[in-house]
Structures are given as structure tokens and as C-alpha cells.
């Protein structure tokens, strides 16, 4: 998901399994609705498939030059290690985890 100033992109990677597509799109559209409600995200929502991104998509990510960049689809090591175990993060001795607390605020 890319929340740009005038558009929200739902980016669909080529490795998304077809049997997961409907669940992915439902979750993505739910998240967009939350962004629109709480973050004033644009009502303009575009679905973009990997490899079919337009130049505006890359510009909205502040990426200039060759489109797409040579390393656009390479895994980012820091992101592959990002993991929040919600089952243990929910409460820590009665104190809410900051990220989980923020996520709770977005729930209707």
C-alpha cells in the first residue's frame, strides 16, 4: 500500500498467490477505508500490478531516474526482519505496546 498525497495505491506483487488474492484485496480495501477515515487519504484508489507501475507511482515514492529502478523488487533486509508478534505484544504487564495501541485506535 502506498499512501501518496493525491492517491492511494494498492500494489499487487507478482508473487501473490491467486488463492489469496480476494483476501488480500479485502484487507487492502479495509485498510484504505481506515486511511481515508483517520488520515484523510485520497478517495482516488488505484490498483497497480508489479511491473506495470507508471512513472507517477515511482515519483510518488520519491524515486527519480530509470523506471522502475533496477533494484525495485529486491527484498529489503530490514523489512524482512520486521515482525510484530501480536499475541505477545498486546499486553506487557498491563501496559499497551505503542504499535498495538495505535493499531487499536484504527479499529472501528
C-alpha positions as CSV (number, residue, x, y, z in Angstrom):
1,X,0.0,0.0,0.0
2,X,1.3,3.4,-0.9
3,X,-0.5,6.4,0.6
4,X,0.5,9.3,-1.6
5,X,-0.8,12.9,-1.4
6,X,-3.4,12.6,-4.1
7,X,-3.9,8.8,-4.5
8,X,-3.7,5.6,-2.6
9,X,-2.1,2.7,-4.5
10,X,-2.9,-0.9,-3.7
11,X,0.2,-2.6,-5.1
12,X,-0.1,-6.2,-6.1
13,X,3.1,-8.2,-6.2
14,X,3.7,-10.9,-8.8
15,X,4.2,-13.5,-6.1
16,X,0.8,-13.0,-4.6
17,X,-0.9,-16.5,-4.8
18,X,-4.1,-16.5,-6.7
19,X,-6.0,-18.2,-3.9
20,X,-5.0,-15.3,-1.6
21,X,-6.0,-12.5,-4.0
22,X,-9.5,-12.0,-2.7
23,X,-8.4,-12.0,1.0
24,X,-5.5,-9.6,0.1
25,X,-7.8,-7.2,-1.7
26,X,-10.4,-7.3,1.0
27,X,-7.8,-6.5,3.7
28,X,-6.2,-3.8,1.5
29,X,-9.5,-2.1,0.8
30,X,-10.4,-2.2,4.5
31,X,-7.0,-0.6,5.3
32,X,-7.7,2.1,2.7
33,X,-11.0,2.8,4.3
34,X,-9.2,3.4,7.6
35,X,-6.7,5.6,6.0
36,X,-9.5,7.6,4.4
37,X,-11.3,7.9,7.7
38,X,-8.4,8.7,10.0
39,X,-5.7,10.1,7.8
40,X,-7.7,11.9,5.2
41,X,-6.3,9.7,2.4
42,X,-7.5,10.4,-1.1
43,X,-10.7,8.8,-2.4
44,X,-8.7,8.0,-5.6
45,X,-7.6,4.4,-5.1
46,X,-5.6,2.7,-7.9
47,X,-4.7,-1.0,-8.1
48,X,-1.2,-1.3,-9.5
49,X,0.3,-4.7,-10.6
50,X,4.0,-5.3,-10.2
51,X,5.8,-4.4,-13.4
52,X,3.0,-2.2,-14.6
53,X,3.7,0.8,-12.3
54,X,3.5,4.1,-14.1
55,X,6.1,6.9,-13.7
56,X,3.7,8.8,-11.3
57,X,3.8,5.7,-9.0
58,X,7.6,5.9,-8.8
59,X,7.5,9.7,-8.4
60,X,5.1,9.4,-5.5
61,X,7.7,7.2,-3.9
62,X,10.3,10.0,-4.5
63,X,12.2,7.8,-6.9
64,X,13.7,9.6,-9.9
65,X,15.5,8.3,-12.9
66,X,15.1,4.9,-14.5
67,X,11.6,3.5,-14.1
68,X,11.4,1.0,-12.4
69,X,14.7,1.3,-10.6
70,X,17.0,-1.7,-11.1
71,X,16.5,-2.9,-7.5
72,X,12.8,-2.0,-7.2
73,X,11.7,-5.6,-6.5
74,X,14.7,-6.7,-4.4
75,X,13.9,-7.7,-0.8
76,X,14.9,-5.1,1.8
77,X,16.7,-6.9,4.6
78,X,15.4,-4.5,7.3
79,X,11.8,-5.1,6.2
80,X,12.1,-8.9,6.0
81,X,13.1,-8.9,9.7
82,X,10.2,-6.6,10.7
83,X,7.8,-8.8,12.6
84,X,5.3,-7.9,15.4
85,X,4.0,-10.9,17.3
86,X,0.6,-9.5,18.3
87,X,-0.1,-12.5,20.6
88,X,2.7,-11.4,22.9
89,X,2.8,-7.7,22.1
90,X,-0.8,-7.0,23.1
91,X,-0.1,-6.6,26.8
92,X,3.1,-6.4,28.7
93,X,2.4,-6.3,32.5
94,X,-0.7,-4.2,31.9
95,X,1.0,-1.7,29.5
96,X,-0.1,-1.5,25.9
97,X,2.6,-1.8,23.3
98,X,2.7,1.5,21.4
99,X,2.3,0.0,17.9
100,X,-0.5,-2.3,19.1
101,X,-2.2,0.7,20.8
102,X,-2.0,2.7,17.6
103,X,-3.5,-0.2,15.7
104,X,-6.3,-0.5,18.2
105,X,-7.2,3.2,17.7
106,X,-7.7,2.5,14.0
107,X,-10.2,-0.3,14.6
108,X,-13.8,0.6,14.4
